[in-house]
Amino acid sequence: MKMIDYLKPKVKEIGFFSGLDEDLCEKLVEVGNLVTKKKGEYLVIQGRRHSGMSLIISGEVSVKISANGENIKVAKLESGDVVGEMSIIDPKKASATARIVSEEAQLWEISADDFNEFLLADLNEGFEILKELAKMLCKRLRTYNERMLHSMYDERNHYLEQDY
């Protein structure tokens, strides 16, 4: 049995696929590729162009941002999470580095070109896929906003507690 055939019945339960119609999920899965990556392999490198998206089927991925010579861990991603989705929508350089931290990870990957071609083949289906990606990005943005707000209040409170 091909790995993609193994993935088809499970894909409806994984990540942004869960909000899509089952037939649409199966068609989209066919366009991408199932790959296995080893610990330490990079999926995306900050500052470099990236032109694809990876859905984590199994394994863990660490996401870090390099700022002022320091690597700041911003997320730990696992099954159901997506990496590189921003490059599918906006082909600018990557804003973070994503690296496999489990012994290995199974990923479903799709290039930006294949993804865009799939979206344009049926605009209704393309709209549904983009809507699910937008929901995922909104959720992520809300999470990061909340973290930033907590961090600002923690810093402010620390400053106010100083004994001058």
C-alpha positions in Angstrom: 0.0 0.0 0.0 1.3 3.4 -0.9 1.7 5.8 2.0 -0.6 8.3 0.3 -3.3 5.6 0.3 -2.6 5.1 4.0 -3.0 8.8 4.6 -6.3 9.3 2.7 -8.7 7.9 5.3 -6.9 9.7 8.2 -6.4 13.1 6.6 -9.9 14.4 7.5 -8.8 14.3 11.1 -5.6 16.2 10.6 -5.1 20.0 10.9 -6.8 22.3 8.4 -8.0 19.3 6.5 -10.6 18.7 9.2 -12.7 21.6 8.1 -12.8 20.4 4.5 -15.2 18.1 2.7 -13.9 14.5 2.5 -13.8 14.3 -1.3 -11.9 17.6 -1.4 -9.4 16.3 1.2 -8.7 13.2 -0.9 -8.1 15.3 -4.0 -5.8 17.7 -2.3 -3.8 14.8 -0.7 -3.1 13.4 -4.2 -1.5 16.7 -5.2 1.1 16.7 -2.4 3.7 14.2 -1.4 4.3 12.2 1.8 7.8 12.5 3.1 9.8 11.4 6.2 12.4 13.7 7.7 15.0 13.0 10.3 15.8 14.8 13.5 17.7 18.0 12.8 16.4 18.5 9.3 15.2 22.0 8.4 11.8 22.6 6.9 12.1 26.4 6.7 15.1 28.7 7.4 14.5 32.3 8.5 15.5 34.8 5.9 15.5 32.3 3.0 12.8 31.9 0.4 10.5 29.0 0.9 7.9 27.9 -1.6 5.8 25.1 0.0 3.7 24.0 2.9 4.1 21.0 5.1 1.4 19.4 7.2 2.8 17.5 10.2 1.4 13.9 10.2 3.6 12.7 13.1 6.6 14.0 14.9 7.5 17.4 16.4 8.9 20.6 14.9 10.5 23.5 16.8 9.9 27.0 15.4 12.5 29.7 16.3 13.0 33.3 15.4 16.5 34.7 15.4 16.7 38.3 16.7 19.7 40.3 17.9 21.9 37.1 17.8 19.5 35.2 20.0 17.3 32.2 19.0 13.8 32.6 20.5 11.6 29.5 20.5 8.1 30.7 19.5 6.3 27.4 19.0 6.5 23.6 19.2 4.4 22.1 16.4 3.0 18.5 16.2 0.6 16.4 14.4 -2.1 18.5 12.6 0.0 21.7 12.6 1.2 23.3 9.4 4.6 24.8 8.5 5.3 27.2 5.6 1.7 28.2 5.0 2.7 31.8 4.8 4.9 31.1 1.8 1.9 29.6 -0.1 0.1 32.9 0.3 3.0 35.4 0.3 6.3 34.4 -1.3 8.5 36.6 0.9 11.5 35.3 2.8 10.7 33.0 5.8 10.1 34.8 9.1 11.2 31.9 11.2 13.2 28.7 11.2 11.4 25.3 11.6 13.4 22.2 12.4 12.5 18.6 13.2 13.1 17.8 16.9 11.6 14.3 17.1 13.6 11.3 15.9 11.7 11.5 12.7 8.6 13.2 11.3 6.1 12.3 8.6 4.9 15.3 6.6 2.5 15.9 3.8 4.1 18.5 1.5 2.9 20.6 -1.4 4.7 23.2 -3.4 3.3 26.6 -3.8 3.0 26.1 -7.6 1.0 22.8 -7.2 -1.1 24.4 -4.5 -2.0 27.4 -6.6 -2.7 25.3 -9.6 -5.1 23.1 -7.5 -6.8 26.2 -6.2 -7.4 27.7 -9.6 -8.7 24.4 -11.1 -11.9 24.8 -9.1 -12.5 28.2 -7.6 -15.2 27.0 -5.2 -12.9 24.3 -3.8 -10.0 26.7 -3.8 -12.1 29.2 -1.7 -12.9 26.5 0.8 -9.2 25.6 1.2 -8.2 29.2 1.6 -10.9 29.8 4.1 -9.6 26.9 6.3 -6.0 28.3 6.0 -7.3 31.7 7.0 -9.0 30.3 10.0 -5.8 28.6 11.0 -3.8 31.8 10.5 -6.3 33.8 12.6 -6.1 31.2 15.4 -2.3 31.4 15.4 -2.4 35.2 15.3 -4.8 35.4 18.3 -2.5 33.0 20.2 0.6 35.1 19.5 -1.2 38.3 20.4 -2.3 36.8 23.7 1.3 35.7 24.4 2.6 39.2 23.6 0.1 40.9 25.8 0.9 38.6 28.7 4.6 39.2 28.2 4.1 43.0 28.1 2.1 42.9 31.4 4.7 40.6 33.0 7.4 43.1 32.1 5.4 46.1 33.2 4.6 44.4 36.6 8.2 43.5 37.0 9.2 47.1 36.5 6.5 48.3 38.9 7.7 45.9 41.6 11.3 47.2 41.5 12.4 48.9 44.7 13.8 52.4 43.8 
